[in-house]
C-alpha cells in the first residue's frame, strides 16, 4: 500500500498547523506529526479506521486523531487521504463532501 495526500487534505493540514502555531509552533508541529504518523500506520492496516458514518461506501474510512477526523479512501493498493476536518464539522450539510 502507498499513501497519497490529496491537495485539499494537504491544505487542511497546513491550515491546521497555521491555526495551532498562532499559540504554539512547537505544539503545531507535534500535532501535525501525530496525524502523519497515524496515517502512516494505514500502510500495514488500511482498514484500521471506521467507515465514515456520513459516507456511502466501506472504502471511505476515517481515523480519529484527538479532535480531528482524517478521511481517506482505499483503492486497490493506494490509500488516498481526502481531508482532515475537525470532529464537529457537519459533513452532511456540506455541499461538497470530501469523498466526492
Secondary structure, 3 states (H helix, E strand, C coil): CEEEECHHHHHHHHHHHHHHHCCCHHHHHHHHHHHHHHHHHHHCCCCCCEECCCCCCCCEEEEEECCEEEEEEEECCEEEEEEEEECCCCCCCCCCCCCC
